[in-house]
Amino acid sequence: VVVFTEPLRCEKPFTFDLQVIIEGTNYRFDREELQVVCEGRKVGFQIDPTVGIDVEQVMGKAFTVEIGKVGVDSLSNIFDANGNAIENNVKFSKTLANINLDEASSSFKFVLEDIDCSDDTVGALADEVKEKIMLLLELDASDNNRIVLTPLRCENGNM
């Protein structure tokens, strides 16, 4: 996320170009291939996974981001809420984390409210909770071993 000093013009279609180049690869993404969020003083993005990126190939690679008027023929720019254009592009480099995706994990805690919580309810909902998480993460049924639920339990009448 890039934070500016003033609120930006964030209406779609966006007035600015955004380009990401991953060094040492053929990957070059423009705004149309990225999931871009512009809110208030912030512009953020993530690479759209549907563009066909090999995640393991880019792990640990440096990448460059440029926001503003990218390319000599571009008519785009970053504008503040009053319509003033930024003078220079924002350009920076970072490095993608180099993690082993097969061993990476995350955990979270959630509460189901307005459910009659008992041992029977908890046991009956475990598979449904796992299926819903897989659906939200857009995982295939063959990936069901990637979701591991710790024993579900009731707390303060909620699950």
C-alpha positions as CSV (number, residue, x, y, z in Angstrom):
1,V,0.0,0.0,0.0
2,V,1.2,3.5,-0.9
3,V,0.0,6.3,1.3
4,F,-0.2,9.8,-0.1
5,T,-0.4,13.1,1.9
6,E,-3.7,14.1,0.4
7,P,-6.9,12.3,-0.6
8,L,-6.8,10.9,-4.1
9,R,-9.3,10.9,-7.0
10,C,-10.2,7.2,-6.7
11,E,-13.3,6.9,-9.0
12,K,-13.2,4.1,-11.5
13,P,-11.9,4.0,-14.1
14,F,-8.7,5.0,-12.3
15,T,-6.8,7.9,-13.7
16,F,-3.4,6.5,-13.0
17,D,-1.3,3.7,-14.5
18,L,0.2,1.0,-12.2
19,Q,2.8,-1.4,-13.4
20,V,4.6,-4.2,-11.5
21,I,7.7,-5.9,-13.0
22,I,9.1,-9.0,-11.3
23,E,12.9,-9.1,-11.9
24,G,14.4,-12.2,-13.5
25,T,11.1,-13.3,-14.9
26,N,8.9,-12.4,-17.9
27,Y,6.2,-11.1,-15.6
28,R,5.1,-7.6,-16.2
29,F,1.7,-6.6,-14.9
30,D,-0.4,-3.5,-15.7
31,R,-3.3,-2.1,-13.8
32,E,-5.7,-4.4,-15.8
33,E,-3.9,-7.5,-14.5
34,L,-3.8,-6.4,-10.9
35,Q,-6.4,-6.1,-8.2
36,V,-6.1,-2.4,-7.4
37,V,-7.7,-0.6,-4.5
38,C,-7.8,3.1,-4.2
39,E,-9.3,4.6,-1.1
40,G,-8.8,8.0,0.4
41,R,-5.0,8.6,0.5
42,K,-4.1,5.0,-0.2
43,V,-3.4,2.9,-3.3
44,G,-2.8,-0.8,-2.9
45,F,-2.7,-3.8,-5.2
46,Q,-2.2,-7.5,-5.5
47,I,-1.5,-9.7,-8.4
48,D,-4.6,-11.2,-9.8
49,P,-4.1,-15.0,-9.5
50,T,-6.2,-15.6,-12.6
51,V,-3.5,-14.1,-14.8
52,G,-1.5,-17.4,-14.7
53,I,1.4,-16.6,-12.5
54,D,3.7,-19.4,-11.2
55,V,3.9,-18.4,-7.6
56,E,6.9,-20.7,-6.8
57,Q,8.9,-19.1,-9.7
58,V,8.5,-15.6,-8.2
59,M,9.2,-16.4,-4.5
60,G,12.2,-14.4,-3.3
61,K,12.4,-12.2,-6.5
62,A,12.7,-8.5,-6.4
63,F,9.9,-6.5,-8.0
64,T,9.5,-2.9,-9.0
65,V,6.2,-0.9,-8.8
66,E,5.5,2.3,-10.7
67,I,2.4,4.4,-10.2
68,G,1.4,7.5,-12.2
69,K,2.0,8.1,-15.9
70,V,3.8,4.9,-17.1
71,G,5.1,5.0,-20.6
72,V,5.7,8.0,-22.9
73,D,2.3,7.7,-24.6
74,S,0.3,7.5,-21.4
75,L,-2.3,10.1,-20.7
76,S,-2.7,8.9,-17.1
77,N,-1.6,10.4,-13.8
78,I,-2.4,10.4,-10.1
79,F,-4.7,13.2,-9.1
80,D,-5.6,14.5,-5.7
81,A,-9.3,15.0,-4.8
82,N,-9.0,18.6,-6.2
83,G,-7.8,17.5,-9.6
84,N,-4.1,18.4,-9.1
85,A,-1.7,16.0,-10.9
86,I,1.3,14.5,-9.1
87,E,4.6,15.8,-10.5
88,N,6.6,12.6,-10.5
89,N,5.7,9.0,-10.6
90,V,5.9,6.9,-7.4
91,K,8.4,4.2,-8.0
92,F,9.9,1.6,-5.5
93,S,11.3,-1.9,-5.3
94,K,10.6,-4.6,-2.8
95,T,11.3,-8.4,-2.6
96,L,8.7,-11.1,-2.4
97,A,9.0,-13.4,0.5
98,N,10.8,-16.7,-0.1
99,I,8.6,-19.2,1.7
100,N,7.9,-22.9,1.3
101,L,4.2,-22.9,0.4
102,D,3.9,-26.6,1.3
103,E,4.9,-25.8,4.8
104,A,3.3,-22.3,5.2
105,S,0.4,-22.1,7.5
106,S,-1.9,-19.5,9.1
107,S,-4.4,-19.7,11.9
108,F,-7.4,-17.7,12.9
109,K,-10.2,-17.9,15.4
110,F,-13.8,-17.2,14.6
111,V,-17.0,-17.1,16.5
112,L,-20.4,-18.4,15.3
113,E,-23.1,-16.4,17.0
114,D,-26.8,-17.2,17.5
115,I,-26.2,-20.9,17.4
116,D,-27.4,-23.3,20.1
117,C,-24.0,-24.4,21.2
118,S,-23.6,-28.0,22.5
119,D,-21.2,-30.9,21.9
120,D,-23.7,-32.3,19.4
121,T,-23.9,-29.0,17.5
122,V,-20.1,-28.6,17.4
123,G,-19.6,-32.1,16.1
124,A,-22.3,-31.6,13.4
125,L,-20.9,-28.3,12.2
126,A,-17.2,-29.2,11.8
127,D,-17.5,-30.5,8.2
128,E,-19.7,-27.6,7.2
129,V,-17.2,-25.0,8.7
130,K,-14.3,-26.7,6.8
131,E,-16.3,-26.7,3.5
132,K,-17.2,-23.0,3.9
133,I,-13.6,-22.1,4.6
134,M,-12.5,-24.0,1.5
135,L,-15.2,-22.2,-0.6
136,L,-14.1,-18.8,0.7
137,L,-10.4,-19.6,-0.1
138,E,-11.4,-21.0,-3.5
139,L,-9.8,-24.3,-2.8
140,D,-10.6,-27.5,-4.8
141,A,-12.0,-30.5,-3.0
142,S,-8.7,-32.2,-3.6
143,D,-7.1,-29.6,-1.3
144,N,-9.2,-30.5,1.7
145,N,-6.0,-31.7,3.6
146,R,-4.8,-28.1,3.6
147,I,-7.5,-27.1,6.1
148,V,-7.1,-28.5,9.5
149,L,-9.6,-27.6,12.2
150,T,-8.6,-27.8,15.8
151,P,-11.3,-29.2,18.0
152,L,-14.3,-26.9,18.0
153,R,-15.7,-25.9,21.3
154,C,-18.3,-23.7,22.9
155,E,-17.3,-20.5,24.7
156,N,-19.8,-18.3,26.5
157,G,-22.7,-20.0,24.7
158,N,-21.1,-19.4,21.2
159,M,-19.1,-21.7,19.0
